[in-house]
Amino acid sequence: MNMKALMKSSIILFLGFFAIGTVSAEKSEYRSPEQVEGAISTSVVQAKELYDQGAVFVDVRNPRLYTKKHIPGALHLDLKHDFDEEKLAAIAEKNQPIVIYCSGVICSRSYRASEKAVSWGYSKVHYFRGGIAEWKKAGHPVETGQQKAVSK
């Protein structure tokens, strides 16, 4: 390979790495919206109060993350595979408080799930934007393991 071809290849390789780094940086800067129209934006303090009152908590992350750590008693409905109107109806009434969470502000799943729940007529959807990240940071309990069977 001559020097000119080697330099050209090096420049292309460098630009390729630069482009990959730029995409990664942009993705890591994502922040979920602060509000969902029709839902109640809920802080970690409010989420803990709802938890203590027995509200239904729905974790919409993937199964691996749910199994690794979740809010005790939270039901798992993976947004991409399990979160639909019928499955939500099996665990909560339309006028019952529901707290929907995911990994935190860098995750869009709770935002999208909250939008869907509102569109299905759920009137007390609590969009917990801070998710499991804020829950753990506040020192609240978490548990591991798979969800037990849900019956209604």
Protein Blocks (a to p, Z undefined) as FASTA:
>chain_A
ZZklmmmmmmmmmmmmmmmmmmmmmmmmpccdfbdehiacddfklmmmmmmnopacddfb
dfklmmmpccehiacddfklmmcfklmmmmocfkbccddddfbjkbcklmmmmmmmmmno
pabbccdfklmmlmmmnopacdedddddddZZ
